[in-house]
Amino acid sequence: MSEDLVQVLTRFHREVLLPDVERIVQASETRVRDEMHGVADGLAVRMKDLETELHMALTGLKRVEERLGRVEQRLERVEERLDGIEGRLEDVEARLGSMEEALQRTVLRSELDTLKHRVTALQKRIQDIEARL
């Protein structure tokens, strides 16, 4: 009887239990495989989006670098022009100083001439007064 029971159990295992377990395992494998494919597909889409964003960011950065290069060149030209202007301003200031000195000398000469005329006029008046006395 124990051999009959073993045969019955073996047959039950092979015909009923094993196919059921294989079906459950196969369904689980299929579900896990499908989930893994879904995750992989999602990651691939996200990776493609990230690559697109990276490309756009790099393109934008390249444009910013190019504009910054142009700004630096313009700034260098402005600095060169500023140096030239500063040199010219120094020349103008020096010339203005010379003109100011010349103007002061002219004013002093004019004042001196005026004083000479007044002294001459005073001397004439003194002579007139002395002549009357």
Secondary structure, 3 states (H helix, E strand, C coil): CHHHHHHHHHHHHHHHHHHHHHHHHHHHHHHHHHHHHHHHHHHHHHHHHHHHHHHHHHHHHHHHHHHHHHHHHHHHHHHHHHHHHHHHHHHHHHHHHHHHHHHHHHHHHHHHHHHHHHHHHHHHHHHHHHHHC
